[in-house]
Amino acid sequence: MQHNVLILDFGSQYTQLIARRVRELNIFCEIFPFDKIPTDLSSYKAVILGGSPFSVRSEEALHPDLSQIRGKMPLLAVCYGAQYLAHFSGGEVAASNTREYGRANLTYIKENETFFENVNLNSQVWMSHSDSIKKLPTNGVKIASTHDVENAAYRIEGETTYAIQYHPEVFHSTDGKQMLENFLVKIAEVPQNFTPNAFVEEMIAELKEKLQDDKVVLGLSGGVDSTVAAVLLHQAIGKNLYCIFVNNGLLRKNEFQNVLEQYKGMGLNVKGVDAGDRFLSQLAGISDPETKRKTIGRVFIEVFDDESKIIEDVKWLAQGTIYPDVIESVSVKGPSATIKSHHNVGGLPDYMKLKIVEPLRMLFKDEVRRVGATLGIDPELLGRHPFPGPGLSIRILGDITPEKVQILQDVDAVFIDGLKSWNLYDKVWQAGAILLPVNSVGVMGDERTYEKVVALRAVESTDGMTADWVHLPYDFLMKISNDIINKVKGVNRVVYDISSKPPATIEWE
């Protein structure tokens, strides 16, 4: 895989968005923790330092080793990175009188700066820091200011080093993508050659070389990721791919049968395994969301261990892991805090001798869809909403019971079918229902009820890194609420989640 751009993570949740914006420029990039910089940097054309919740003035300040980077490679320092270069290179960083957070506008841009080509004065940027650069580092040259931040951007003479105190990667920085393009393409001269076609060709060749004549078992989920992974592998190794679709008892209503039917005609060798009772028995009495995920992951591996033994000489387990799964599951000193663990990340237990192959490990969700289109996969399947690996277990807050699963399956079916019938499904990135661990008072007929509450969730997003709630029509919400309460026994109240990510996450657990 081409490397091109290295992004160093200092713990900011925005780091993932930097990578996302770079990929939008058809430039491949990777995120590494600040203290685990690759030893061989020869294939990288530029480096970006991300933000951090830490202060450079603190004893806990994170210190990257830039000896092989600064002055030797094009370097863009964002927020914490900009303050770090200033504070430890002859400049001064001090606490701001007030936390500088939110929208700001560029009130000064130095003329003839390539970094700001096609960026107009007064362009909006997004600030997120409590420190401010009071004095530039040695050889620092101010190239932009806002009303409140004198040194909003600077470069260092004699180096291809640029630094900005705002976040160009977030949606609120209106010309942020342009600034990244100016730095990466015009200044660093990074090639824009990361395309779906190039990925498919390179990945199939890589899989053929890695797998040779080995047999591979793949867990299909019916979703976009595992399907695209399966088709990629099928094109690489053909009949040596064995696909298994496991019913964990936490799928959507009738999904086990529907998915098996869906894969007929795709040329894939698929076996269905109904292990719902096995999963639900292991989940009995568990309420903690992390324990739920890890339990499902463990049983998932156990099922695969059982099934893989049936296939003679299988050597590999393939998974549809994508880049956000990888990033969110990494937690080391400093870099992004673990939000939640993912059941298909982290390797296999020692007793299971299969090696892992993850062809989509470096792709974001929208990139997976574009790769799927290149592979000729049905657009309806590629447009399917993401569904969590642990299934409905993390949409049932509290402990899991078969009765709760059935209630949520019925509610979800009413909601999703409604979105489709109202032609709203394709306008939503992800939708689902959450069963809350509370009962509420209601009146049905002449009787008082005390039944379950469900929350509906619908978001719009590009890749799940950030998401906004969808303004579904009131008439639709009224109809769906009425249908759920009338058709699903045990529910007497429906609410709609209007939280965005951040600060909330898409799933409730």
N, C-alpha and C positions, 0 to 999 in steps of 0.2 A: 504494500500500500504506500502511495506517495505520502510524504509527511508535510512538507511545505511550511506550516505555521505551528509553532509551539505556544500554548497558553499556559502560564503558570498560575495555579490556584492558591490563593491566600485565605480562602474561607468564605468569600462572598457568594451568595446565592445567585448573583448576576453572572458569575463566571460561565455558567451554561449558556446564557444568552449571548455572550461574546462569541462562543463557538458557533452558535446558531446563525448569527449575523455573518460571520466569516464564511460559513458554508453556503449562505445565500449568494455569495459572490463567486460560486463554483470553485472555491479554494478549500482544499482539505486541511483540517486542523485537528489537533489533539490537545486534551487537557492533562497536565501532570501536576501533582502536588509540588509546591515551591521547593521542598527539600528532597525531591526525588527526580531531579532533572536528568534526562537521558545523558549517558556518558558520550555517545556519538551524536553530535549535532550537525554532521556534514550534510544531511538531507533537508535540513530546515532552512528556509529562506528568511524567516522573520520570527520575532518573539513578542508576545504580549504579556505584560504583567497585570493581573486582575486586581480587584478590590479586596477589602478585608474588614471584618468587624473589629479588628485590633487597631490600636493607635501606634504610630511609629515612635511616639514619645514614651510608650509604656515599656516596662521591663519585659513584657510578654511579646514585644515586637518581633515579627517573623523576619528572619534574615536569609534571603536567598543568596546562593553563590553565583554571582553574575560575571565571574572572572573570564568565562569562555563566551560570554554573550555581549556585554556592554562594550561598545567601541569596535566590535568585531562583526556584529550583525545588526540589521535594522531592528530597533527596539521601540515599542509603544508601551508606555506605562500609564495605567488607568487608576485614578483615585488613590488607593493606598500605594500603588506602584509609583505614582507621581510624587507623592509625599515622601516615600522611601528614598527615591533618588535625590530629592532636595535635602532631606534631613541629614543624610549620611554622606553627602558630597559637597559640603561647604555652604549649604543653605540653612534655612530655619523654618521649622513647622511649629505652630503654636495653637493652642485651643482657641476655637472661635468663640466670640461672645454669645452667639446663638448657634444652635445646630443648623447647618446649611443643608436642608433637605427639601427636595421638590423642584418645581420648574424655575428656571432662570433663563435669561436671554443674553446673548453675546453682544456687549456694548462696544467692544473694540476687537478688531481683527487686523493683524499686521499685514501690510500689503505684500503681494507677490509670494505668498506662502503656499506651496503645493498642497500642504495638509488641508488648507481651507478653500481649495478650488471649488467653485460652484456652490459655496456656502455663503449665504447672505448675512449681512450685519443684522442683528436682532434675532438670529436663529435661536430657537428654543433648545435648551439642554437640560438634563436631569442631574441634580446634585444629591449626594447622599454621604455626608461626612460631618464630623464634629470638630475636626482639625482643619487648619488652613495654612497654605504655604505663604509665609511672610517674607521670606528672602529666597531668591532662586539659587540653585547650586552653582558651583564654579562653572563659568562659561555658559550659564543659562541665559536664554533670550526669550523674553515674553512675546507670545504670539497671539494671545487672546485674553479678554477679560469679560466679566459680567459686572453688573451694578455693585454686587456685594463681594465679589471675589476678584481681586486684582490679578493674581497669577492663575487664571483659569486654565491656561495652556502655555507650554513653553517647549523649546527645543534646546539641545546642547550643541554649541559650536564645536566643530571638529569630529562629531559623531553623527550617525544616522539615528539619533535618539530623540523621541518626542514624548511628551507627558501631558496628560489632561486630568483635571480634578473632577470632571463630570463623567457620566456613564453614557457613551455613545451607543451602547448596545440595546438600551431600553426604548420602548415605543415612544416615550415622551421626548426623546432627543430627536427632533424632526429631521435633522440632516446627519444623524449619527452614522447611518449606513454609508453615506457619501464620504464622510471623514475616514471611515475604515477602508473604503475603496481607495481613497487618495493615498493613504499610508501604504496599504498592502500592494496595490497594483502600480501606482505611479512612482512611489518612493522606493519601496522594497522590491518592486518588479517580480512579484510572485505570480506564477502562471495560473490562469483560470481554467484548469483542465479537469476539474472534478465533476463529471457529469454522470447521469444514470447509465448511459451506454458504456462509458469507460469503466464504471464500477462493475457492471455485469461481465464484461469481457475479462477484466482482471481477476474478479472473484472466481469465476468458473475455472479459469486457468490455475488459480491458486488452489482451489478445492481438488482439482484433478491431480495436481502434484502432491498435495498433502495426503489425500485419502487413497490414491492408487486403486487397488482392487479390494480395499477393506469394505466391510459391511457397516452401515450406519443406521442407527435407530433414531427416529425423530418424533417428538411429542407434538402432535397437531392440536390446536385449540379451536380452529375454525376462524380465528382472527387473521388480520392482515399480516402480522409479523411472522407467525409460524408458517403460513401459507406461502409467502414469498421465499422464506428460507427453504421450504420443501421444494419449490419449483427450481430454485437455484441449484440445490443439491441434485435434484433429479436430472437436470441438464448436464451436470458434471459427472455423476456416477450411475445414473439410470437404475437398473434393477437391484443394485446393491443398497438402495435406500429403502428402509422399512419404516413406514409411518404408523404411529399408534395414537389414537384419539381416546383419551381417558375421560370418562364421566366421573367427576369428583363429587357429584351430587349437589353442586353449587352453580350449575350452569343456568342459563335462561330457560324458560318454559319450552319444552320439546326440543331443546337445542341439540341434544345428543343425536337424535334421529335425523334432524334437519341437516346437521353438519355432515354426517356420514353420506347422506344423499347428495349433498352439494359437491363432495369430492369425486363422486362417480363421473367418469368422463374426462377427468383431468389427467389420467394416465398414472396417477400415484397409487402405490401399493399401501392401502390403508386398512388397519384393523381397529375395530372399536372395542374398548374394554370398559365394562360398567362396574366401577369401583365405588359408587356413591355411598353405599352402606359402610364401607371401610373408612372413608374419609369422615363421614358424619359421626361414627362411633369414636374416632380419635379426637374429634373436636368437642365432644360432649363436655359441658361445664366450663369451657374456656371462654373468657370474655376479653382478655387483653389482646389488642390487635396484632402486636408483634408476635405473641405466642401463636395466634391463629395462623399467621403467615408462615412461621417456621414449622408448625405442625403440618400444614398443607405441603410445604416443601419437602418435609421428611417423608410423608406418605407417598407423595408424587414420585420420589426417588425409589422408594420401596416397590411401588407398582412397576416402575420401569425396570428395576432389577429383576423382578419376577418375569416380566415379559421378555427382557433381553436374553434370559437364559434359554428361552424357547427357540430363539434364533441362533443357529450354530455359528460360532466364530465371529460374533459381532464385536467390533473394536471401538466404535465411537458412538457417543450420544450427541445429537445435534439439537440446538435450542434456538429459539427466535429472539434471543436477547438483543435489545437495541441500546443505543448509547445512553439515553437518559436513565435506563435501568442500571447501567454500569456506574455512572456518575453518582446517582443517588445512593448507591450501596457502598461507596467508598468513604471511609471515615478514618483519617489519620490526623496527627497533630496539625492543627491549622486549617486545612482545607475543608470544603463544604461538609457541614454536619450531616450525619445520616438522617434523612427524613423518614425513611421506612426501608425495610429490607425487601428484596425482591426474590420470589421463590425460585427463579431460574438464574440466579447469579450467585457465584461463590464456590463453584466446584462441587465435586462429588465426595461422598464419604469414602474412607480408605477401603471398606470392604467391597465397593463396587469398582470393578477394574476398567470401566469404560473411560476413554478420553473424551474431552469435550470439543466440539467444533461449533462455532457461532458466526456464521457468515454475515450477519447483520449487526454485529457488535459495535461497529463504529458509525452507524447511521441513526439519524433522527427519524421520527415517525413519518413526516411528510416525504423524506428522502426514500424511505421504504416503499411508500405508495408509488413514487415516480419510478423506482426500480421495478416494481410489480407491473406497471404499465408497459415498461420496456420489454418485460418478459411475456407480455400478451395475456395477463391474467384478467378475468372478467371485471369490468369497472364496478359492477354492483358489489362484488366481494371486496374490492379495494376500498370502496367507499363505506365499508362497514365501520361502525363506531368502535373505538377501543373498548376492551372489556378487561377488567383486572384479572391477572393470573390466579389469585386466590378466589376468584368468582364472587358470589353473593355473600361470602363469609364476612368480607369487610364492608358490606353494605347492610349487614345486620349488626347493629350496635348492641353489644352484650353477648350473651351466650347463644350458641347455635342449636336449634332444634328442627326436626323435620317439618313441624307445623309452621315455624317462622319462615323456613325456606319456601314452602308452598305459598304462603301469603305473599312474600316478596316476588316470587316468580309470576304470580297472577297480576300483581300491581305493575310490575315491569312490563309485562305483555300488553296490558291496557295502554300504558304510556307510550311504548315504542310503536305499537300498531297505530296509535292515534297520531303520532308524529308523521308516520308514513302516509296515512290516509289524508292528512291535512297538507301534504307536500312540504313538510317542515324538516323531515329527517336529514336530508342532504344539506340543510342550512345550519345544522348543529354538528359540532365536532364530536361531542360525546354527551350521552344522556343516560340517565338511570334513576332508580328509586332507592331510597334508604329507609330501612325499617328502624324507627327510633325506640329506645328502651323505656318508653313512657306510654301510659294509657291516658286517654282524655275522656271527659264526660261528653256524651252526645244524646240526641233524642231521635229515635227512629220509630215512626208511627206514634203511638202513645206511650212508648216505653223509654225509660232512661237506659243508656248504654254506657259502658266503660271499656273502650276498646283501643286498638293500636293507632298510632300516628305514623304516617309516612311522609317523607320529604322527597320532592322531585328535584332533580338537578339536571340542567342543560347548559353546556358551556360552548363558547366558540374559541378556537385556538388554532395555532399552526402545528405545534408539536407537543403541547402539553407542558412546556416550560413555564409559560404564563397562560392565563385563561380569563375570559370575561363571561359573566352569566348572560344568557341569551334572553332578550326581551320577547318572550313568547306572547302571542296575542291573548288578551284577557278572555276572549270568547273560547279559545282553545283550552286554556287552563280551567275555566269554569266547566266545560264539557268533560274534560279528563277527570277532574275532581269528582264530579257527579257520577261518572262511570265507575271509578274505582270504588267509591263508597257503596254504590248499588250492586256491583258485581263481585267484590272481594269480601267475603265474610271475615269479620274480625277487624276491619278498618273503619273508623268513623271520622277521621280528620286527615286532610291533605294540606301540606304547606309547600312553598316553593323557595328554594335556596337562591338568594341573590348575592352571594359572596363571590369575589374574584380571587384568582391566584396570581401573585400573592395578595393578601396575607394568608388566605385560606389555601387548602389544596383541593384538587378536583374531587377525590374520594374523601369520605369523612374519616376513614381509618387508614 
